[in-house]
Amino acid sequence: MKKTILSMITLAAMMMAAPTQVLAGTSAVEMIDLEAQDIAVSYTNGVMHITGANGLVVKVYNLAGIVVKSFMVEGQDKRISMPLSDGIYIIKVGPSFTRKITVNRR
């Protein structure tokens, strides 16, 4: 008798938890990642190459949090001359895409 009641309670709890698991799988974080996955940023020989960011604002920060450069991307493929001194920089494209680059010319 106890096994039957315990089995019924377990089964009912599992049935009630199933919709919660499905809803937990779709979050705003996943949606942001889907929007940002078409953006690509690279930096070589003083030139920053950005693709997939048409109409978005790009900001380049140094490690102190100071904006070194800011510009708007016009077109799907943009190359901009940006001589940066050696160091680590944070590139923010639009509201959700952020990358770190290291400049080392040695």
C-alpha positions in Angstrom: 0.0 0.0 0.0 2.8 2.4 0.9 4.6 1.6 -2.3 1.5 2.4 -4.4 0.9 5.7 -2.7 4.6 6.7 -2.9 4.6 5.7 -6.6 1.5 7.8 -7.3 3.0 10.8 -5.5 6.3 10.5 -7.4 4.5 10.2 -10.7 2.4 13.2 -10.0 5.4 15.3 -9.0 7.2 14.3 -12.2 4.2 15.2 -14.3 4.0 18.6 -12.7 7.7 19.3 -13.1 7.8 18.5 -16.9 6.5 21.9 -18.1 8.9 23.8 -15.8 11.9 22.0 -17.4 10.7 22.9 -20.9 10.2 26.6 -20.0 13.6 26.7 -18.3 15.3 25.7 -21.6 14.2 28.9 -23.4 15.8 31.9 -21.8 16.6 35.5 -22.8 20.3 34.6 -22.7 19.9 32.1 -25.5 18.0 34.7 -27.6 20.8 37.2 -27.1 23.4 34.6 -28.2 21.4 33.9 -31.3 21.4 37.5 -32.3 25.1 38.0 -31.7 26.4 34.9 -33.3 26.6 36.4 -36.8 28.9 39.2 -35.6 32.7 38.6 -36.0 35.5 40.9 -34.9 39.2 40.5 -35.6 42.2 42.8 -35.3 45.4 42.5 -37.3 48.2 44.9 -38.1 46.3 48.0 -36.9 43.1 47.2 -38.8 39.9 46.1 -37.1 37.6 43.9 -39.3 33.9 43.7 -38.2 31.3 41.6 -40.1 27.5 41.2 -39.4 27.1 44.4 -37.3 25.4 46.7 -39.8 23.9 49.8 -38.0 25.4 48.9 -34.6 27.8 51.1 -32.5 31.2 49.7 -31.7 33.1 50.9 -28.7 36.7 50.0 -27.9 37.6 50.2 -24.2 41.1 49.9 -22.5 41.4 48.0 -19.2 40.8 51.2 -17.3 37.3 51.3 -18.8 38.0 54.4 -20.9 36.6 54.5 -24.4 39.5 54.6 -26.8 37.4 54.6 -30.0 33.7 54.7 -30.9 32.1 54.4 -34.3 29.0 53.1 -36.1 29.3 50.2 -38.5 27.8 51.0 -41.9 27.4 47.8 -44.0 27.9 44.1 -43.3 31.7 44.2 -43.7 33.7 47.0 -42.2 37.5 47.5 -41.9 38.7 50.5 -40.0 42.3 51.6 -39.4 42.9 51.7 -35.7 46.5 51.8 -34.5 46.3 50.6 -30.8 49.3 50.4 -28.5 50.2 47.1 -26.9 47.7 45.9 -24.3 44.3 44.3 -23.8 41.1 45.9 -25.1 37.4 45.1 -24.7 35.3 45.5 -27.9 31.6 46.0 -27.5 29.4 45.8 -30.6 25.8 46.8 -30.0 24.0 45.9 -26.7 25.0 42.2 -26.5 28.3 41.3 -28.2 31.5 41.7 -26.3 35.0 40.4 -27.1 38.5 40.8 -25.7 41.5 41.4 -27.9 45.2 41.4 -27.1 47.6 43.7 -29.1 51.2 42.6 -29.0 53.5 43.9 -31.7 56.7 42.3 -30.5 
